């Protein structure tokens, strides 16, 4: 099979679901009123690292939200750990990345309006 293993994909889907729940559970106030969505997760082949892609709306708050996410990454990992404890032996390290596809969509919409 090309690319990621079935196990990687399953773990990534689970982490995406759980991280979305964790982030949603904090409410928009925790992110300065920004809407934060987990748009995707990629897991390393050894399942030790999870790259969590988040889209942030409005994008003007992206920098502050990304800082908050990375400053609190250990807390997020702890919460994730309690959710995936039964499925995974080790809780992967979490690295947050900004998914800028929303910015791209906004940019295209702006261009189309012109």
N, C-alpha and C positions, 0 to 999 in steps of 0.2 A: 504493500500500500504506500502510495506517495505521501510525503509530508508527515503530518501528525498521526500518532497512533490512536486507535479507538479509545484507549484508556485516557490519553491526554485530552481528547475531545470531551469525553464524559466528565473528567475532572474540571476542565475549563467551563463547561456548561453549569456544573454544580456551583463552582466558585462565582460565576457571573450572577446566578440566581441569588446566592447568599449575600454577596457584596451589595447587590441592588437593594435587597431587603434591609441590610445594615444601614446603608446610606439613606434610604427612604425613611427608615425609622427615626433618624435624627431630625428630620424635617428641614424645610428650606431655611429656617432661621439659622441653623448651624452653618450654613454656607452663605450667609449674608444675603439671603433672599434669592439666591441663584437656584435654578433647577439643574440638579446633577443626575445624570443617567449613566449607568454602566453599559457601554455600547458593545463591549467585547472583552474577552479574556483569552490570553495565550499562555499555555503552560509549557515549561521546559520539558525535554524528554525524560529527565529523571524526576519530574514533578516537584522540584525543589524551589522553583521560582514561578510566580504567577504575575504576568504583566496585565494589569487591569486598566482598560481604556475607558475613560469617562468623557462624556460630552457635557459641556457647561453652557447654560443659556441664562442670561445674555453673556456673550463672550467677553464683554468688558469686565466681568467678574472672574474670569478664568484664572488669572494670575493668583489672586487671593485664595481662591478655592483650591488650586493645585498646591499652594503653600500649606494650607490647612490640612489637606489630605496627607502630604508627605510628612508634616510635623507630627501627625497623629497615627502614622503608619503602624506603630506597634499596637496601639489600641485596636485598630481595625483587624490586624492579624490575630489578636487575642479573641475578638468577637467571632471572627471567621473560624478559628480553632474550635470554639465550643460548638459551632454548627456542623463542622465536618469531621469531628473527632471519631465518629463511628466509621466513616468511609476511608479516611486517610491516616496512615501511620504518622507522617510528619505534615505539619501545616506549612505550606510553601511560603517563602518570603514574598511579600507583596511589593510590587513597584507600580506606581500610578503613572499613567501616560495620558496626556490630553488627546482626545480624538477630535481632530479639527475638521471632520467632514461636515459638521453643522456650519462652521464658518464658510466652508467651501460652498455649501448650498446657499447660504445667505449672499455670498459674493456673486454667485451665478444669478440669483434672483435680482440683485441690484443691477447687474449687467443687462438682464432681460428687460428691466423697466426702462432702460435708456433708449 
